[in-house]
């Protein structure tokens, strides 16, 4: 049995946070009527809790846990919006990526056979070509790992969202992140023109003090990424505020470059044939009690780049691009926005 990694520990804590926010998988309607206008109201409290997990675990950039908190939250918001839970990746339970036809098969199996197959699917970290924790999508010219996806074999990809996070070294990394995003947008948009394409970047709020010009530059370019005809349909910028005592020095801990030759579909993990030890429940409870405080400072971000506008644009784009016979629950929630 292998020791759980930082990502393994993060997943079980993320799962508890999401379970607390949506008991038994039941979500509140995110749509509200404000001054007779329909608005999407994201669950910022849950986002702040999720963002505390990588700080609690002292996770480095290379661990992949920091940006994963954003992915978990966006997938949760898409399920809040009423989309099919199993069609939204990452899923709220292991395996994180599981094709919808397999979930439909599980529903149709007799109880005993279903239990055997579920055990087989959940026993390993991943099964090559079937389950995984991440997936690559073929764009016009190359494969691209996409962080949050909604897809089914009958429709193809309907939502594709890429996330980035920078907690330091803004001047060093900002230009690279924007250049990558421009290229990825065109690559994905040209092969999947009907999919709702989104880009979200999260920055630590100290950028306003350390690199105010970089912040203004990023605000301008992230906004323009959502205005180009061949780029993203929606873009967002989040500001995360947390104490200096929680900051992790990882100046030289850059993310590993993405491999464009990775086969499309679920990506097998390196330890796919190795069982992972369970994280003790008391350790999860302690983590939830000791989560560092993170605050999202939406008021310091331009209104068109705030998370509410971003998610609303993604949801509306996905619904407008499909027949009214699809995504009935999502359409009903939007229609019945609460006053």
C-alpha positions in Angstrom: 0.0 0.0 0.0 1.4 3.4 -1.0 1.4 6.4 1.3 -1.2 9.0 0.2 0.3 12.0 -1.6 -0.6 15.6 -1.1 -3.1 15.3 -3.9 -4.6 12.1 -2.4 -5.1 13.9 0.9 -6.5 17.0 -0.9 -9.1 15.0 -2.7 -10.7 13.5 0.4 -10.8 16.9 2.1 -12.2 18.5 -1.0 -14.9 15.7 -1.1 -15.9 16.4 2.5 -16.2 20.2 1.8 -18.4 19.5 -1.3 -20.5 17.0 0.6 -21.1 19.6 3.3 -22.1 22.1 0.7 -24.5 19.7 -1.1 -25.8 17.1 1.4 -26.9 13.9 -0.4 -26.0 15.7 -3.7 -28.8 18.3 -3.3 -27.8 21.8 -4.3 -29.5 25.1 -3.8 -30.7 27.0 -6.9 -27.8 29.4 -7.8 -30.0 31.7 -9.9 -31.6 34.8 -8.2 -33.8 37.6 -9.3 -32.1 40.9 -8.4 -34.1 44.1 -9.5 -36.0 41.9 -11.9 -32.8 40.7 -13.5 -31.7 37.1 -13.4 -28.2 36.7 -11.9 -26.0 33.7 -11.0 -24.9 33.7 -7.4 -21.8 31.5 -6.9 -21.0 29.8 -3.6 -18.0 31.8 -2.6 -17.9 30.4 0.9 -17.3 26.9 -0.5 -14.6 28.3 -2.8 -12.8 29.9 0.1 -12.9 26.6 2.1 -11.5 24.7 -0.9 -8.7 27.2 -1.4 -7.7 26.7 2.2 -6.8 23.0 1.6 -3.6 23.5 -0.4 -2.4 26.0 2.2 -3.2 23.6 5.0 -1.3 20.8 3.2 1.5 23.3 2.3 1.2 22.0 -1.3 3.7 23.2 -3.8 3.0 24.1 -7.4 4.3 20.8 -8.7 1.8 18.9 -6.5 -1.0 20.2 -8.7 -3.2 20.7 -5.6 -3.4 24.5 -5.8 -5.2 24.8 -9.1 -7.1 21.7 -8.4 -9.1 23.6 -5.7 -10.4 25.8 -8.5 -11.3 22.8 -10.7 -13.3 21.2 -7.9 -15.2 24.4 -7.3 -16.1 25.0 -10.9 -17.3 21.5 -11.4 -19.4 21.9 -8.2 -20.9 25.1 -9.6 -21.8 23.4 -12.9 -23.6 20.7 -10.9 -25.3 23.4 -8.9 -26.5 24.9 -12.2 -28.3 21.6 -12.9 -26.0 19.8 -15.3 -25.7 16.0 -15.2 -23.3 15.3 -12.3 -21.5 12.4 -14.0 -21.0 14.4 -17.2 -19.1 17.1 -15.4 -15.4 16.3 -14.7 -13.9 16.2 -12.2 -16.7 14.1 -10.6 -17.5 14.6 -6.9 -16.1 11.1 -6.1 -13.4 8.7 -7.3 -12.9 8.0 -10.2 -12.8 11.7 -11.1 -13.2 11.0 -14.8 -15.6 8.3 -15.8 -17.4 8.3 -19.2 -21.1 8.7 -18.9 -21.9 5.5 -20.8 -20.1 3.6 -18.0 -22.2 5.3 -15.3 -25.4 4.4 -17.3 -24.2 0.8 -17.4 -23.7 0.8 -13.7 -27.3 2.1 -13.2 -28.6 -0.7 -15.4 -26.8 -3.6 -13.8 -28.2 -5.9 -11.1 -27.2 -4.9 -7.6 -24.5 -7.7 -7.1 -22.9 -7.1 -10.5 -23.0 -3.4 -9.9 -21.1 -3.7 -6.6 -18.4 -5.8 -8.2 -17.8 -3.4 -11.1 -17.8 -0.3 -8.7 -15.2 -2.0 -6.6 -13.1 -2.7 -9.6 -13.4 0.9 -10.8 -12.6 2.5 -7.5 -9.9 0.1 -6.2 -7.2 1.6 -8.4 -6.1 5.2 -8.9 -7.0 4.8 -12.5 -7.6 2.2 -15.3 -5.9 3.1 -18.5 -8.3 4.5 -21.1 -11.3 4.2 -18.8 -10.8 6.2 -15.5 -8.4 8.9 -14.5 -8.0 12.2 -12.5 -7.4 14.3 -15.7 -8.2 14.2 -19.4 -6.8 15.5 -22.6 -9.0 16.8 -25.4 -7.9 17.0 -29.1 -7.9 20.6 -30.4 -7.3 21.6 -34.0 -3.6 20.9 -33.9 -2.6 19.3 -30.6 -3.9 17.6 -27.5 -4.7 19.9 -24.5 -5.4 18.9 -20.9 -8.6 20.6 -19.9 -9.3 21.2 -16.2 -13.1 21.2 -16.1 -15.1 19.5 -18.7 -18.8 18.6 -19.4 -19.1 16.0 -22.2 -20.9 12.9 -23.4 -20.4 10.7 -26.4 -23.7 11.9 -27.9 -22.9 15.6 -27.7 -19.1 15.8 -27.6 -17.6 18.4 -25.3 -20.1 21.1 -24.3 -18.1 23.0 -21.7 -14.3 23.3 -21.6 -12.7 25.5 -18.9 -9.0 26.0 -18.2 -7.8 27.3 -14.9 -4.5 28.9 -13.8 -3.2 30.1 -10.5 -0.4 32.3 -9.5 0.5 33.0 -5.8 3.9 34.7 -6.5 6.5 35.6 -9.2 3.8 37.6 -11.1 6.2 39.4 -13.4 8.0 36.2 -14.2 5.0 34.0 -14.9 2.2 36.3 -16.1 3.3 36.7 -19.7 3.7 32.9 -20.1 0.3 32.2 -18.7 -1.4 34.6 -21.1 0.5 33.4 -24.1 -0.4 29.8 -23.3 -4.0 30.7 -22.8 -4.3 32.5 -26.2 -2.8 29.5 -28.0 -5.0 27.0 -26.1 -8.2 29.0 -26.8 -7.6 29.0 -30.5 -6.6 25.3 -30.6 -9.8 24.2 -28.7 -12.2 26.7 -30.3 -11.4 25.7 -33.9 -12.2 22.0 -33.2 -15.0 22.5 -30.8 -16.8 25.8 -31.9 -20.1 24.9 -30.2 -18.5 24.2 -26.8 -18.6 26.9 -24.1 -15.0 27.8 -23.7 -13.8 29.4 -20.5 -10.6 30.6 -18.8 -10.2 31.5 -15.1 -7.1 32.7 -13.4 -6.6 33.1 -9.6 -4.1 35.5 -8.2 -3.0 36.2 -4.6 -4.1 39.7 -3.6 -0.6 40.9 -2.7 -0.1 41.5 -6.5 -1.9 44.8 -5.9 1.0 45.9 -3.7 3.9 44.1 -5.2 3.1 44.3 -8.9 0.1 46.7 -9.5 1.0 47.3 -13.1 1.1 43.6 -13.8 -2.3 43.3 -12.2 -3.7 46.0 -14.5 -2.1 44.4 -17.5 -3.5 41.0 -16.6 -7.0 42.5 -16.0 -6.9 44.1 -19.4 -5.6 40.9 -21.3 -7.9 38.5 -19.4 -10.8 40.7 -20.4 -9.7 40.8 -24.0 -9.4 37.0 -24.0 -13.2 36.8 -23.6 -13.9 39.3 -26.4 -12.0 37.8 -29.3 -14.1 36.0 -31.9 -11.8 32.9 -31.9 -10.8 32.8 -28.2 -12.9 32.2 -25.0 -16.6 32.8 -24.5 -16.0 33.8 -20.9 -13.0 34.8 -18.7 -12.6 35.4 -15.0 -10.0 36.8 -12.6 -10.1 35.8 -8.9 -8.2 37.6 -6.1 -7.3 35.4 -3.1 -6.3 37.0 0.2 -4.5 35.1 2.9 -1.8 35.7 5.4 1.9 35.9 4.7 2.5 33.2 7.3 0.7 30.8 4.9 2.7 31.6 1.8 5.0 28.9 0.4 8.3 29.7 -1.2 8.3 27.8 -4.5 10.2 30.2 -6.8 12.0 27.3 -8.5 9.1 24.8 -8.3 7.6 25.4 -11.8 4.9 23.2 -13.2 5.9 20.3 -15.4 5.3 21.1 -19.1 2.3 19.5 -20.7 3.1 16.7 -23.1 1.3 17.4 -26.4 1.8 13.7 -27.5 -0.4 12.3 -24.6 -3.2 10.1 -26.0 -6.6 11.8 -26.0 -9.1 10.8 -23.3 -8.4 9.8 -19.6 -4.8 10.0 -18.7 -3.4 7.1 -16.7 -1.6 8.0 -13.4 1.9 6.7 -12.9 0.8 4.6 -10.0 -2.3 3.2 -11.7 -1.6 -0.4 -10.5 -0.8 0.6 -6.9 -3.4 0.8 -4.0 -3.4 3.9 -1.9 -3.8 3.9 1.8 -7.0 5.6 3.1 -6.7 8.9 4.8 -8.0 8.5 8.4 -11.3 10.2 9.1 -9.9 12.0 12.2 -7.2 13.5 10.0 -9.9 14.8 7.6 -11.9 16.2 10.6 -8.8 18.0 11.9 -8.0 19.5 8.5 -11.5 20.9 8.2 -11.3 22.5 11.6 -7.8 24.0 11.0 -8.3 25.2 7.4 -6.5 28.5 6.9 -8.7 31.4 6.1 -8.8 32.5 2.5 -11.0 35.4 1.3 -12.1 36.1 -2.2 -12.0 39.9 -2.9 -14.5 40.1 -5.7 -15.0 43.9 -5.1 -11.5 44.6 -6.3 -12.1 42.9 -9.7 -13.8 44.4 -12.7 -17.5 43.4 -12.8 -17.3 41.6 -16.1 -14.5 39.4 -14.8 -16.1 38.3 -11.6 -17.1 34.7 -11.0 -20.8 35.3 -11.1 -20.7 36.8 -14.7 -18.2 34.1 -15.7 -20.3 31.1 -14.6 -23.5 32.7 -15.9 -21.9 33.1 -19.4 -20.6 29.5 -19.4 -24.0 28.1 -18.4 -26.0 30.3 -20.8 -23.7 29.5 -23.7 -24.0 25.7 -23.0 -27.8 25.9 -22.8 -28.2 28.2 -25.8 -26.1 25.9 -28.0 -28.3 22.8 -27.3 -31.9 21.9 -28.0 -34.4 22.6 -25.2 -34.8 18.8 -24.8 -31.3 18.6 -23.3 -30.3 19.8 -19.8 -33.9 20.1 -18.6 -32.9 20.5 -15.0 -30.5 23.3 -15.7 -33.1 25.1 -17.8 -35.7 24.8 -15.1 -33.4 26.2 -12.4 -32.5 29.1 -14.5 -36.2 29.8 -15.3 -37.3 29.5 -11.7 -34.7 32.0 -10.3 -35.6 32.9 -6.7 -36.6 36.4 -5.7 
